[in-house]
Amino acid sequence: MIRFRYRTAAMAGATMLALAGATVPAQAAVPAADRAPACFDPQDVGAGSAAARGGFADRDHRDITPAQQRAIEARTAKILGAKGKPGGGGSGAAQAGNIPVYVHVMAAADGTGDVTDSQIAQQVTVLNRTYGGQESGSASNTGFTFTLAGVDRHYNNQWHADRQSSTYRSQTRQGGANALNIWLVDFAYLGIATFPWDYSRSGSIDGIRVHYDSLPGGGIANYNLGETATHEAGHWLGLYHTFQGGCTSTNDEVGDTPAQSSATNGCPTGRDSCSLPGLDPIHNYMDYSYDSCYTEFTAGQTARMQQMFGAYRA
């Protein structure tokens, strides 16, 4: 089980993961199919390394360059325009609604990671509470609700350790583009997600992978209230980290999340890492704060998720 934090260290030009005082090559710690390459190819990285959450590593997802960001925004606007009204233009295709949730418990052969039905039910409750804007008076109700549609359990040491991830996801995934599949595994992250714009080319492995011990009642200190799944589902619905792009006006493509230079660790009230207006959004689900620090999505994030859902998942 992962119950400690990681840090990165540079040795001979290579990125390393420091684990309990020992240094190991990053490529030895991450399954080959899930290593992020230099190019933007979701198939090459299992369409999942796109967006990991956690503070377990300083770099936990593939880079999305400003040019790629612009291309994604242009593609989305074109799709929404075509769906929204004859001749294109506008965002009339933006949608929200109920999302069926399929949970795949990837336990070890000895039963490690075999979370209870109660934990799964609590996790779905957390999704409904966080996406319903119920954790803060300033939180936005996103309009999305989540209904548990199915649970399956597998007892396979390789799958439990997130090995052969493209294989196990393609063999177990259920539902269409609108269905959130959650695979519960034991790996060096808290979570990894696919983006909605990857679905057309990588739909068979679409969904989020979440550390089983991050569910409500789990054993990872500061990350065991179930809000890792909230964060990863945000990526699945098209949100970037709030620190995407650093101190830039474009940032995460959302106007009401103040720019921040880097991810948050813990819950540092008053953190202000950019000269641009606004304090860092440490309470936003798309930062890297502790679960107990998370309280909200913004109205701008709601609008973006609804647009992305309408474009790629409805």
PLY file of the C-alpha trace (Angstrom):
ply
format ascii 1.0
element vertex 314
property float x
property float y
property float z
element edge 313
property int vertex1
property int vertex2
end_header
0.00 0.00 0.00
1.12 3.56 -0.66
1.14 5.35 2.68
3.94 7.81 2.16
4.76 10.77 -0.02
7.12 10.82 -2.97
9.48 13.51 -4.12
11.38 13.84 -7.38
15.14 14.09 -7.64
17.36 14.69 -10.65
20.26 12.31 -11.13
22.41 12.32 -14.24
19.68 14.14 -16.11
17.00 11.55 -15.30
13.90 12.01 -13.18
13.91 9.73 -10.17
11.33 8.85 -7.54
12.66 8.92 -4.00
10.94 6.22 -1.97
11.55 5.84 1.76
15.06 7.17 1.36
15.99 4.99 -1.60
16.22 6.32 -5.13
14.86 4.28 -8.02
14.44 5.21 -11.68
10.98 6.59 -12.41
10.62 4.19 -15.32
11.03 1.26 -12.95
8.18 2.48 -10.77
5.61 3.19 -13.48
4.20 0.50 -15.81
5.73 0.86 -19.28
2.33 1.25 -20.92
1.59 4.24 -18.71
4.77 6.29 -19.02
4.16 9.73 -20.46
6.00 10.27 -23.75
7.10 13.58 -25.15
4.42 13.55 -27.83
0.67 13.95 -27.29
-0.64 10.46 -27.89
-3.18 9.11 -25.40
-2.92 5.60 -26.83
0.79 5.46 -26.11
0.26 6.35 -22.48
-2.78 4.21 -21.94
-4.96 7.32 -22.28
-4.62 7.53 -18.56
-1.37 9.14 -17.60
-2.99 12.32 -18.80
-4.13 13.41 -15.41
-3.00 11.96 -12.13
-3.78 13.61 -8.83
-1.94 13.42 -5.67
1.13 15.29 -4.55
2.77 11.85 -4.70
4.99 13.20 -7.50
5.83 16.68 -8.70
5.07 15.67 -12.30
2.14 13.33 -12.34
0.69 13.65 -15.83
1.84 14.13 -19.38
2.50 17.67 -20.46
-0.14 19.45 -22.48
1.57 22.27 -24.30
-0.09 25.63 -24.92
-0.41 24.70 -28.61
-2.18 21.46 -27.72
-4.41 23.33 -25.30
-5.41 25.74 -28.05
-6.10 22.86 -30.43
-8.34 21.14 -27.86
-10.28 24.35 -27.26
-10.74 24.95 -30.99
-11.90 21.37 -31.55
-14.36 21.61 -28.67
-15.80 24.91 -29.87
-16.31 23.46 -33.34
-18.11 20.40 -31.98
-20.30 22.44 -29.64
-21.12 24.87 -32.41
-22.15 22.10 -34.76
-24.28 20.44 -32.08
-25.71 23.62 -30.63
-27.31 25.32 -33.60
-27.43 25.08 -37.39
-24.34 26.63 -38.89
-22.35 26.42 -35.67
-21.52 28.99 -33.04
-22.37 29.20 -29.38
-22.37 26.52 -26.68
-25.93 25.32 -27.01
-24.84 21.69 -26.76
-23.61 22.03 -23.16
-25.20 19.34 -21.00
-25.24 17.85 -17.53
-27.20 14.99 -16.02
-26.93 11.62 -14.36
-23.74 9.62 -14.86
-23.81 5.83 -14.41
-20.83 4.62 -12.37
-19.21 1.22 -12.79
-16.70 0.28 -10.08
-14.10 -2.37 -10.79
-12.37 -3.66 -7.68
-8.92 -4.90 -8.66
-7.93 -6.82 -5.54
-4.88 -8.98 -5.00
-5.19 -12.76 -4.90
-5.03 -12.65 -1.09
-7.88 -10.11 -0.95
-5.79 -6.98 -0.38
-7.69 -4.04 -1.81
-11.07 -5.75 -1.69
-12.94 -2.68 -0.48
-16.38 -3.12 1.02
-19.72 -2.41 -0.61
-20.21 0.25 2.06
-17.04 2.07 1.00
-18.17 2.02 -2.61
-21.57 3.41 -1.66
-19.87 6.11 0.42
-17.66 7.00 -2.54
-20.68 7.55 -4.76
-22.20 9.67 -1.99
-19.03 11.80 -1.96
-19.28 12.30 -5.72
-22.87 13.46 -5.41
-22.04 15.76 -2.51
-19.02 17.38 -4.16
-20.58 17.76 -7.61
-23.77 18.99 -5.97
-21.96 21.94 -4.38
-22.75 20.75 -0.87
-19.40 21.32 0.84
-19.32 25.11 0.75
-21.68 28.05 0.47
-19.60 29.33 -2.44
-19.47 26.00 -4.27
-21.16 25.56 -7.63
-23.76 22.86 -8.17
-22.44 21.30 -11.36
-25.71 19.66 -12.34
-24.07 16.23 -12.48
-25.31 13.34 -10.36
-23.88 9.85 -10.06
-25.67 6.52 -9.78
-23.92 3.24 -9.03
-24.65 1.04 -12.02
-22.50 -1.97 -11.23
-19.63 -3.44 -9.23
-17.33 -6.26 -10.27
-14.43 -7.80 -8.38
-11.26 -9.34 -9.71
-8.52 -11.09 -7.75
-5.39 -10.72 -9.83
-2.03 -9.58 -8.47
-0.97 -8.02 -11.75
-4.15 -6.02 -12.18
-4.17 -5.05 -8.51
-0.73 -3.47 -9.01
-2.00 -1.64 -12.13
0.04 -3.79 -14.46
-1.46 -4.66 -17.86
-3.74 -1.67 -17.36
-4.78 -1.30 -20.98
-5.72 -4.98 -21.00
-7.73 -5.04 -17.80
-9.53 -1.81 -18.61
-10.54 -2.89 -22.10
-11.74 -6.25 -20.74
-13.82 -4.82 -17.91
-15.03 -1.38 -19.00
-18.81 -1.01 -19.23
-21.20 1.55 -20.65
-20.73 4.26 -23.24
-18.95 7.60 -23.33
-21.24 8.94 -20.58
-20.40 6.12 -18.12
-17.76 6.73 -15.47
-15.68 3.60 -14.94
-13.59 3.56 -11.76
-10.82 0.99 -11.34
-9.58 0.59 -7.77
-5.92 -0.41 -7.72
-2.71 -0.16 -5.69
-0.15 2.07 -7.37
2.23 4.98 -6.77
-0.44 7.59 -7.43
-3.68 8.60 -5.82
-5.42 8.62 -9.19
-5.10 8.77 -12.96
-7.80 9.84 -15.42
-8.57 10.04 -19.10
-9.81 13.24 -20.72
-13.11 13.39 -22.64
-11.47 14.41 -25.92
-9.51 11.13 -25.90
-12.64 8.98 -25.94
-13.00 8.79 -29.72
-9.63 7.09 -30.08
-9.30 5.34 -26.71
-12.83 4.62 -25.57
-12.11 1.06 -24.51
-9.90 2.26 -21.65
-11.79 5.44 -20.77
-12.28 6.18 -17.09
-10.35 6.81 -13.90
-8.01 4.70 -11.81
-8.07 5.44 -8.10
-5.98 4.10 -5.24
-8.28 1.79 -3.31
-7.02 3.15 0.01
-8.21 6.68 -0.89
-11.87 5.72 -0.61
-13.79 6.88 2.48
-12.35 5.03 5.44
-9.13 4.17 3.62
-5.66 4.26 5.11
-3.85 7.05 3.22
-3.48 9.92 5.68
-4.97 13.20 4.41
-6.31 11.52 1.27
-8.92 9.08 2.55
-12.18 11.02 2.38
-13.00 9.91 -1.15
-12.16 13.18 -2.87
-9.44 11.71 -5.07
-12.29 10.30 -7.15
-13.88 13.76 -7.23
-10.63 15.22 -8.57
-10.13 12.50 -11.18
-13.76 12.69 -12.33
-13.13 16.40 -12.86
-10.40 15.53 -15.36
-12.70 12.92 -16.93
-15.23 15.74 -17.41
-12.63 18.01 -19.02
-11.08 20.07 -16.24
-7.37 20.76 -15.95
-5.53 21.30 -12.71
-6.01 24.82 -11.38
-2.24 25.27 -11.77
-2.26 24.25 -15.45
0.01 26.65 -17.32
1.23 28.34 -14.16
0.96 32.12 -13.81
-0.70 32.81 -17.14
-3.98 34.36 -18.14
-4.97 31.17 -20.01
-4.09 28.91 -17.10
-6.76 26.19 -16.81
-9.16 27.73 -19.37
-11.51 28.75 -16.52
-11.89 32.45 -15.78
-12.95 32.27 -12.13
-10.11 30.06 -10.84
-7.19 32.39 -9.98
-3.87 31.49 -11.56
-1.33 29.69 -9.40
2.29 28.86 -10.14
2.34 25.33 -8.75
0.33 22.68 -6.96
-0.72 23.12 -3.35
0.49 20.82 -0.61
-1.72 20.56 2.46
-4.05 23.50 3.09
-1.97 26.70 3.26
-4.52 29.47 3.88
-3.63 32.68 2.09
-1.20 31.11 -0.37
-0.60 33.51 -3.28
1.94 32.17 -5.74
1.18 34.52 -8.67
1.20 38.27 -9.18
-2.08 37.96 -11.08
-5.25 38.78 -9.11
-6.60 36.36 -6.54
-5.27 33.97 -3.92
-4.43 30.43 -4.97
-7.63 28.32 -5.15
-6.49 25.86 -2.51
-10.05 24.75 -1.76
-10.74 23.81 -5.36
-11.09 20.12 -6.12
-8.68 20.47 -9.04
-5.72 21.57 -6.91
-3.59 19.06 -4.96
-4.75 20.00 -1.48
-5.64 17.58 1.30
-9.10 16.02 1.03
-10.17 17.97 4.11
-9.18 21.23 2.37
-11.32 20.60 -0.71
-14.71 22.33 -0.78
-15.66 23.50 -4.26
-15.91 23.68 -7.98
-16.53 27.15 -9.43
-19.28 28.30 -11.76
-16.72 28.52 -14.54
-15.66 24.94 -13.98
-19.30 23.88 -14.04
-19.76 25.57 -17.41
-16.64 23.91 -18.78
-17.62 20.44 -17.57
-21.08 20.82 -19.08
-19.59 21.96 -22.38
-17.10 19.09 -22.46
-19.79 16.59 -21.55
-22.00 17.93 -24.33
-19.17 17.82 -26.84
-17.67 14.43 -26.08
-19.81 12.37 -23.70
-23.49 13.14 -24.24
0 1
1 2
2 3
3 4
4 5
5 6
6 7
7 8
8 9
9 10
10 11
11 12
12 13
13 14
14 15
15 16
16 17
17 18
18 19
19 20
20 21
21 22
22 23
23 24
24 25
25 26
26 27
27 28
28 29
29 30
30 31
31 32
32 33
33 34
34 35
35 36
36 37
37 38
38 39
39 40
40 41
41 42
42 43
43 44
44 45
45 46
46 47
47 48
48 49
49 50
50 51
51 52
52 53
53 54
54 55
55 56
56 57
57 58
58 59
59 60
60 61
61 62
62 63
63 64
64 65
65 66
66 67
67 68
68 69
69 70
70 71
71 72
72 73
73 74
74 75
75 76
76 77
77 78
78 79
79 80
80 81
81 82
82 83
83 84
84 85
85 86
86 87
87 88
88 89
89 90
90 91
91 92
92 93
93 94
94 95
95 96
96 97
97 98
98 99
99 100
100 101
101 102
102 103
103 104
104 105
105 106
106 107
107 108
108 109
109 110
110 111
111 112
112 113
113 114
114 115
115 116
116 117
117 118
118 119
119 120
120 121
121 122
122 123
123 124
124 125
125 126
126 127
127 128
128 129
129 130
130 131
131 132
132 133
133 134
134 135
135 136
136 137
137 138
138 139
139 140
140 141
141 142
142 143
143 144
144 145
145 146
146 147
147 148
148 149
149 150
150 151
151 152
152 153
153 154
154 155
155 156
156 157
157 158
158 159
159 160
160 161
161 162
162 163
163 164
164 165
165 166
166 167
167 168
168 169
169 170
170 171
171 172
172 173
173 174
174 175
175 176
176 177
177 178
178 179
179 180
180 181
181 182
182 183
183 184
184 185
185 186
186 187
187 188
188 189
189 190
190 191
191 192
192 193
193 194
194 195
195 196
196 197
197 198
198 199
199 200
200 201
201 202
202 203
203 204
204 205
205 206
206 207
207 208
208 209
209 210
210 211
211 212
212 213
213 214
214 215
215 216
216 217
217 218
218 219
219 220
220 221
221 222
222 223
223 224
224 225
225 226
226 227
227 228
228 229
229 230
230 231
231 232
232 233
233 234
234 235
235 236
236 237
237 238
238 239
239 240
240 241
241 242
242 243
243 244
244 245
245 246
246 247
247 248
248 249
249 250
250 251
251 252
252 253
253 254
254 255
255 256
256 257
257 258
258 259
259 260
260 261
261 262
262 263
263 264
264 265
265 266
266 267
267 268
268 269
269 270
270 271
271 272
272 273
273 274
274 275
275 276
276 277
277 278
278 279
279 280
280 281
281 282
282 283
283 284
284 285
285 286
286 287
287 288
288 289
289 290
290 291
291 292
292 293
293 294
294 295
295 296
296 297
297 298
298 299
299 300
300 301
301 302
302 303
303 304
304 305
305 306
306 307
307 308
308 309
309 310
310 311
311 312
312 313
